[in-house]
Amino acid sequence: AVSRQRLGPLSNWVWLQRQWLLSPETVGWQGGVHSPLRVVQSHVMFAARLAGERSKAAGLRYVTMLREPLARFLSEFYENYNGWEWQFGTPPRVRHPCSELLAAREAAIAARGIDRVSKGQYDSLFDAWISCPKNMAADRQSRALTHAGANRRKGFQLRRQFCGGGERVGESRWCTWLLARHTLLQFSFFGLNEARCATEKLFEAQFGLRFANDAAGRGSGKHKVAKLTFEELSESQRERVAALNANDLLLYDEAVAVFRERLRWFGIPENVTCTGGGGVARLPAPGRHLRWLRDSPQAKRECPNCPIPPAAQGLAGRAGEEANRSAAGLLS
């Protein structure tokens, strides 16, 4: 905790009561860009303390949205070559950006970004980008759920708690997946970008609210460019991209299973429609990502300890059981 002596008089921090901690409209706010969950929580508690109203940080409901990992990863390639962490200092800190590994000409293309170079020029950087050992787009959703912020000791304790002992087990990708899974299931609510209308209807049903205007069909990327798709990649590129996002793929498959089960509990059809559009959910078949990872040689090399079950339905089945208990608690 930050001491009162270091903070100085609270009057110095009055501005924070009128400051967005996070916002999709601007950059430079206190919570950073794409902030990990525990960083967001620490900023909420910090702001409440400075405002002299700690009770405002209690009893909050945290909600989030997940996106299909392969599409999300490829989309971020066009957002920022080095990642938001490098450009805006969002945790975890990055000392050496991916563009440092490029030749001068390619580094200049990366610095200019997709809006100021041709698509062909920018796409030529893709192989180097997925080979960068510090690619911050990889497994971003899992990292956002597991990063412990500045408190490394607390982060290590969490990993030991969920992953047990053993040499370096707390640093393994398998452990990251377990912790991300646990954290996601603690959220009051999570939705899916690929099922915006169903997400909106589930939110209304769970919290007893109604949106004045549904916006399920709205939303588009910042950069108006035809982005690479997973199907367009070569076989070696597809294997590399999937291996980089193994935790996110496992997490998303389970999230889809939980989401479907919650829709069933609240009697909401998966193909529910909204006036703003976004009616038909484009969710993957159960276990699709699990089967891909199980059969991928590179995924096995990159993540030998990832919990890829022999039957793809194993994980989804456990997720459904947890969803039943969760939904039962909400309805009781």
For each residue, the residues with C-beta under 8 A, 3 or more apart:
1:
2: 6 7 46
3: 6 7
4: 7
5: 8
6: 2 3
7: 2 3 4 10 12 13 50
8: 5 12
9: 12
10: 7 13 14 50 51 52
11: 14
12: 7 8 9
13: 7 10 16 50 51
14: 10 11 17 18
15: 18 19
16: 13 19 30 47 50 51
17: 14 47 50 51
18: 14 15
19: 15 16 29 30 47
20: 23 26 29 30
21: 29 30 31 40 43 44 47
22: 29 31 32 35 40
23: 20 26 29
24:
25:
26: 20 23 29
27: 33 88
28: 88
29: 19 20 21 22 23 26 32
30: 16 19 20 21 43 47
31: 21 22 35 39 40 43
32: 22 29 35 39 84 88 89 90 91
33: 27 84 87 88 90
34: 84 85 90 140 144
35: 22 31 32 39 40 43 90 91 144
36: 39 40 91 92 143 144 145 146 147 149
37: 40 41 62 64 144 145 147 183
38: 41 42 147 148 149
39: 31 32 35 36 42 43 91 147 149
40: 21 22 31 35 36 37 43 44 62
41: 37 38 44 45 62
42: 38 39 45 46 149
43: 21 30 31 35 39 40 46 47
44: 21 40 41 47 48 57 60
45: 41 42 48 49 54 57
46: 2 42 43 49 50
47: 16 17 19 21 30 43 44 50 51 57
48: 44 45 51 53 54 55 56 57
49: 45 46 52 54 57
50: 7 10 13 16 17 46 47
51: 10 13 16 17 47 48 56
52: 10 49
53: 48 56
54: 45 48 49 57 58
55: 48 58
56: 48 51 53
57: 44 45 47 48 49 54 60
58: 54 55
59:
60: 44 57
61: 188 189
62: 37 40 41 187 188
63: 187 188 189 190 191 203
64: 37 184 187 189 190 191
65: 190 191 192 193 199
66: 141 184 190 191 192 193 251 252 255
67: 71 72 141 192 193 194
68: 71 72 193 194 252 284
69: 72 73 141 245 248 249 251 252 289
70: 73 74 230 241 242 245 249
71: 67 68 74 75 229 230
72: 67 68 69 75 76 140 141 193 248
73: 69 70 76 77 137 138 140 241 244 245 248
74: 70 71 77 78 227 228 229 230 241
75: 71 72 78 79 221 227
76: 72 73 79 80 83 137 140
77: 73 74 81 126 129 137 227 228
78: 74 75 114 122 221 223 225 227
79: 75 76 84 222 223
80: 76 83 84 86 87 113
81: 77 97 98 99 110 111 113 125 129
82: 86 87 94 97 98 99 110 136
83: 76 80 86 87 94 97 98 135 136 137
84: 32 33 34 79 80 87 88 90 136
85: 34 88 89 90 91 92 93 94 136
86: 80 82 83 94 97 136
87: 33 80 82 83 84
88: 27 28 32 33 84 85
89: 32 85 93
90: 32 33 34 35 84 85
91: 32 35 36 39 85 147 149 150
92: 36 85 143 147
93: 85 89
94: 82 83 85 86 97 134 136
95:
96: 100 134
97: 81 82 83 86 94 100 134
98: 81 82 83 101 102 110 128 129 132 134 135
99: 81 82 102 107 110 111
100: 96 97 107
101: 98 128 132
102: 98 99 106 107 110 125 128
103: 106 107
104: 107 108
105: 108 109
106: 102 103 109 110 124 125 128
107: 99 100 102 103 104 110 111
108: 104 105 111 112
109: 105 106 112 117 121 122 124 125
110: 81 82 98 99 102 106 107 113 125
111: 81 99 107 108
112: 108 109 116 117
113: 80 81 110 116 117 122
114: 78 117 119 122 223 225
115: 223
116: 112 113
117: 109 112 113 114 121 122
118: 121 122
119: 114 122 123 225 226
120: 123 124
121: 109 117 118 124
122: 78 109 113 114 117 118 119 125
123: 119 120 126 228
124: 106 109 120 121
125: 81 102 106 109 110 122 128 129
126: 77 123 129 130 228 237
127: 130 131 237
128: 98 101 102 106 125 131 132
129: 77 81 98 125 126 132 135
130: 126 127 135 237 240 241 244
131: 127 128 240
132: 98 101 128 129 135
133:
134: 94 96 97 98
135: 83 98 129 130 132 138 244
136: 82 83 84 85 86 94 140
137: 73 76 77 83 140
138: 73 135 244 245
139: 142 143 173 176 244 245 246 247 248
140: 34 72 73 76 136 137 143 144 248
141: 66 67 69 72 144 145 180 248 251 252
142: 139 145 146 176 177 180 247 248 251
143: 36 92 139 140 146 147 176
144: 34 35 36 37 140 141 147
145: 36 37 141 142 179 180 183 184 251
146: 36 142 143 155 158 176 179 180 183
147: 36 37 38 39 91 92 143 144 155
148: 38 151 152 154 155 156 158
149: 36 38 39 42 91 155
150: 91
151: 148 154 155
152: 148 155 156
153: 156 157
154: 148 151 157 158
155: 146 147 148 149 151 152 158 159
156: 148 152 153 159 160 170
157: 153 154 160 161
158: 146 148 154 155 161 162 179
159: 155 156 162 163 169 170 171 175 179
160: 156 157 163 164 165 170
161: 157 158
162: 158 159 175 178 179 182
163: 159 160 166 169 170 172 174 175 178 179
164: 160 169
165: 160 169
166: 163 169
167:
168: 171 172
169: 159 163 164 165 166 172 174 175
170: 156 159 160 163 175
171: 159 168 175
172: 163 168 169 175 176 305
173: 139 176 177 246 247 302 303 305 306
174: 163 169 177 178 303 305 306 307
175: 159 162 163 169 170 171 172 178 179
176: 139 142 143 146 172 173 179 180 247
177: 142 173 174 180 181 246 247 250 251 306 307
178: 162 163 174 175 181 182 307
179: 145 146 158 159 162 163 175 176 182 183
180: 141 142 145 146 176 177 183 184 247 251
181: 177 178 184 185 250 251 254
182: 162 178 179 185 186
183: 37 145 146 179 180 186 187
184: 64 66 145 180 181 187 190 251 255
185: 181 182 258 322 326
186: 182 183
187: 62 63 64 183 184 190
188: 61 62 63
189: 61 63 64 202 203 206 207
190: 63 64 65 66 184 187 255 259
191: 63 64 65 66 195 196 198 199 200 202 203 259
192: 65 66 67 195 196 198 199 255 256 259 281 283
193: 65 66 67 68 72 196
194: 67 68 281 282 283
195: 191 192 198 199 259 270 281 282 283
196: 191 192 193 199 200 216 217 219 274 278
197: 200 201 214 216 217 272 273 274 276 277 278 279 281
198: 191 192 195 201 202 259 263 268 270 272 281
199: 65 191 192 195 196 202 203 216 259
200: 191 196 197 203 204 211 214 216 274
201: 197 198 204 205 268 272 274
202: 189 191 198 199 205 206 259 262 263 266 268
203: 63 189 191 199 200 206 207 209
204: 200 201 207 208 209 210 211
205: 201 202 208 266 268
206: 189 202 203 262 266 330
207: 189 203 204
208: 204 205
209: 203 204
210: 204
211: 200 204 214 215
212:
213: 276
214: 197 200 211 274 275 276
215: 211 218 219 276
216: 196 197 199 200 274 276 277 278 279
217: 196 197 274 276 277 278
218: 215 276 277
219: 196 215
220:
221: 75 78 224 227
222: 79
223: 78 79 114 115
224: 221
225: 78 114 119
226: 119
227: 74 75 77 78 221
228: 74 77 123 126 232 233
229: 71 74 232 233
230: 70 71 74 233 238 241
231:
232: 228 229
233: 228 229 230 237 238 241
234: 237 238
235: 238 239
236: 239 240
237: 126 127 130 233 234 240 241
238: 230 233 234 235 241 242
239: 235 236 242 243 296 297 298 299
240: 130 131 236 237 243 244 298
241: 70 73 74 130 230 233 237 238 244 245
242: 70 238 239 245 246 249 292 293 296 298 299
243: 239 240 246 296 298 299 301 302 303
244: 73 130 135 138 139 240 241 302
245: 69 70 73 138 139 241 242 248 249
246: 139 173 177 242 243 249 250 293 299 302 303 306
247: 139 142 173 176 177 180 250 251 303 306
248: 69 72 73 139 140 141 142 245 251 252
249: 69 70 242 245 246 252 253 289 290 292 293
250: 177 181 246 247 253 254 289 290 293 306 307 308 315
251: 66 69 141 142 145 177 180 181 184 247 248 254 255
252: 66 68 69 141 248 249 255 256 284 289
253: 249 250 256 257 284 286 287 288 289 290 315 316
254: 181 250 251 257 258 315 316 318 319
255: 66 184 190 192 251 252 258 259 319
256: 192 252 253 259 260 283 284 286 316
257: 253 254 260 261 286 315 316 317 319 320 323
258: 185 254 255 261 262 319 320 322 323 326
259: 190 191 192 195 198 199 202 255 256 262 263 283
260: 256 257 263 264 270 283
261: 257 258 264 265 319 320 323 324 327
262: 202 206 258 259 265 266 323 326 327
263: 198 202 259 260 266 268 269 270
264: 260 261 267 268
265: 261 262 323 324 327 328 331
266: 202 205 206 262 263 327
267: 264
268: 198 201 202 205 263 264 272
269: 263 272
270: 195 198 260 263 281 283
271: 279 280 281
272: 197 198 201 268 269 279
273: 197 279 280
274: 196 197 200 201 214 216 217 277 278 279
275: 214
276: 197 213 214 215 216 217 218
277: 197 216 217 218 274
278: 196 197 216 217 274
279: 197 216 271 272 273 274
280: 271 273
281: 192 194 195 197 198 270 271
282: 194 195
283: 192 194 195 256 259 260 270
284: 68 252 253 256 288 289
285: 288
286: 253 256 257 312 313 316
287: 253 290 291 312 313 315 316
288: 253 284 285 291 292 312
289: 69 249 250 252 253 284 292 293
290: 249 250 253 287 293 294 308 309 312 315
291: 287 288 294 295 312
292: 242 249 288 289 295 296 299
293: 242 246 249 250 289 290 296 299 303 306 308
294: 290 291 299 308 309 310 312
295: 291 292
296: 239 242 243 292 293 299 300
297: 239 300 301
298: 239 240 242 243 301 302
299: 239 242 243 246 292 293 294 296 302 303 306 308
300: 296 297 303 304
301: 243 297 298 304
302: 173 243 244 246 298 299
303: 173 174 243 246 247 293 299 300 306
304: 300 301
305: 172 173 174
306: 173 174 177 246 247 250 293 299 303
307: 174 177 178 250 315
308: 250 290 293 294 299
309: 290 294 312 314 315
310: 294 314
311: 314
312: 286 287 288 290 291 294 309 315 316
313: 286 287 316 317
314: 309 310 311 317 318
315: 250 253 254 257 287 290 307 309 312 318 319
316: 253 254 256 257 286 287 312 313 319 320
317: 257 313 314 320 321
318: 254 314 315 321 322
319: 254 255 257 258 261 315 316 322 323
320: 257 258 261 316 317 323 324
321: 317 318 324 325
322: 185 258 318 319 325 326
323: 257 258 261 262 265 319 320 326 327
324: 261 265 320 321 327 328
325: 321 322 328 329
326: 185 258 262 322 323 329 330
327: 261 262 265 266 323 324 330 331
328: 265 324 325 331 332
329: 325 326 332
330: 206 326 327
331: 265 327 328
332: 328 329
